[in-house]
Amino acid sequence: MDNKADFYQAKELVINATEENNVGSITELDKLLAAKQILCGIAFIYIFTVFAFLIYPASGGVLLEICKTVLPPLATLIIAFYFKDKAS
């Protein structure tokens, strides 16, 4: 019966000291992964818009103009934020 009681008791949680210091921190690799995912999403939206323009030129043209206006500055902001000068 004591073996059952020991089985259900809480055990000590062992945490590596390096993991303890990095909890909640965002590394450069995390930033690069996020930038890559966002830029891939922008590329997907642009490719989808080009296909929409090829299939339905009238309504696809409006989407293409919006994408040509909005997506390049957005991509530039993301790239500039990630690759900004680290010296300052």
Helices and strands as residue ranges (DSSP letters): H 2-7, H 17-21, H 28-55, H 57-82
